[in-house]
Amino acid sequence: MNLPHDPFRVARWRVNDTHFALREEIHAAIDRVLFGTMKTGYEVREAFEAAFAETMQQRHCVAVHSGTIGLFIALRACGIGSGDEVITVANSDISTTAAIRHCGAIPILCDVRASDYTLDPDLIEPLITPRTRAILPVDLHGHPANVAHLRTIADRHGLRIVEDAALAAGARDFGKPLGAFADVTVYSFAPLKPLGSVGNGAALVTQDADIHEQLRLLTYYGHAPGAPQSGHQHYIAEGYNTPLDPLQAALLSVKLPHLEAWTHKRRTLVQQYEGGLANTSAVLPGFRAESEPTFRAYTIQVPRRQAVYQALRDAGIEVVLHYAPATYRHPVYPSGLPGSQALRVTDRLADELVCLPVSPEFTHVEVEYVIDVLCRLLEEDDL
Ligand SMILES: Cc1ncc(COP(=O)(O)O)c(C=O)c1O
């Protein structure tokens, strides 16, 4: 069977190859949901939640529709509300700041580290005020933010940590899957994420039983767990209706056991990029010794970024600019956001970063092609 592929010679999305390789297991898992009872679908979702929690070495997991709604529910479950301040970054998807504002809270922007593009813990304390309630670090591109360091700061000031690991399933830090130092961690299963569904999805993981109860309440209408004897509904909160679709849970259950191997493959491809680009004018990311990223992409800094970006795409390489411009510069925030005047590194990175494609389906030949084209471009002066 010939599978359709994007027109790019090196496309970001080749997951249909993986799905094809796993098709018998996937069909069986989906058939079970389609031809089971309604309860079967719920059981499949619950089994996925249990398996995901175990993989991430967490006690609890609630699977939801998307990372965007997941961030909002996670913040609400941590008690974030009107007028509270949440310290976060501006180099992220709009979901990060939007989730904070949907709670009625105020995002306070903090700059990032130039080496791995994640929240700089050394800049946090001056931003803390009596209204600060939480820190929201982002593991951008699959690079672990230093949440262990943030935890010591958060504990000193009585703050919650909601970790945005939307792009980072498979990454580890200090020998543990991401989330070990946060109150709640949000993983996305949008199609291009390291563990992707074919629609939308996300998981919220936590060690805390009270937070878990709140996550469940908000995800399931605010309905109290356990039906009262009368058989009536019993709402104890105004919740939402946002659990993960059982069909996506079935697909993700088949894929989850492969996450470690795919993460390893991503790292091998990145080693090849590192070797091939070492003596060029590109600036490559650097990581703390404890940090074991997964690479949703290989994101590097290049001179004359816009010209390099266009030339790579013209050569059939599906590079993207994530995330540029910084969120506070978008029209949705006409007056910017608090803290946006002091984001020197964030602003520079937004002008210089380009995300090279990384996907476990790639062969080394594809990465070699990207390296060859990029090396030639970086040697040209008149791009
Ligand atoms: C850093 C980050 N956070 C949150 C999200 C939102 O996740 P979702 O697409 O599942 O809503 C994304 C999506 O790309 C993201 O990149």
The ligand as an SDF file (V2000), in Angstrom:
LIG
                    3D

 16 16  0  0  0  0  0  0  0  0999 V2000
    4.0960   24.5100   24.4410 C   0  0  0  0  0  0  0  0  0  0  0  0
    2.6710   24.1500   24.1430 C   0  0  0  0  0  0  0  0  0  0  0  0
    1.7570   24.1730   25.1350 N   0  0  0  0  0  0  0  0  0  0  0  0
    0.4700   23.8440   24.9180 C   0  0  0  0  0  0  0  0  0  0  0  0
    0.0340   23.4630   23.6760 C   0  0  0  0  0  0  0  0  0  0  0  0
   -1.4090   23.1360   23.4660 C   0  0  0  0  0  0  0  0  0  0  0  0
   -1.6030   21.7810   23.2170 O   0  0  0  0  0  0  0  0  0  0  0  0
   -2.8600   21.2770   22.3460 P   0  0  0  0  0  0  0  0  0  0  0  0
   -2.5120   21.4980   20.8980 O   0  0  0  0  0  0  0  0  0  0  0  0
   -2.9840   19.8370   22.6950 O   0  0  0  0  0  0  0  0  0  0  0  0
   -4.0570   22.0570   22.7500 O   0  0  0  0  0  0  0  0  0  0  0  0
    0.9410   23.4180   22.6120 C   0  0  0  0  0  0  0  0  0  0  0  0
    0.4920   23.0230   21.2660 C   0  0  0  0  0  0  0  0  0  0  0  0
    1.2370   22.9850   20.3180 O   0  0  0  0  0  0  0  0  0  0  0  0
    2.2980   23.7770   22.8470 C   0  0  0  0  0  0  0  0  0  0  0  0
    3.1930   23.7660   21.8690 O   0  0  0  0  0  0  0  0  0  0  0  0
  1  2  1  0
  2  3  1  0
  2 15  2  0
  3  4  2  0
  4  5  1  0
  5  6  1  0
  5 12  2  0
  6  7  1  0
  7  8  1  0
  8  9  2  0
  8 10  1  0
  8 11  1  0
 12 13  1  0
 12 15  1  0
 13 14  2  0
 15 16  1  0
M  END
$$$$
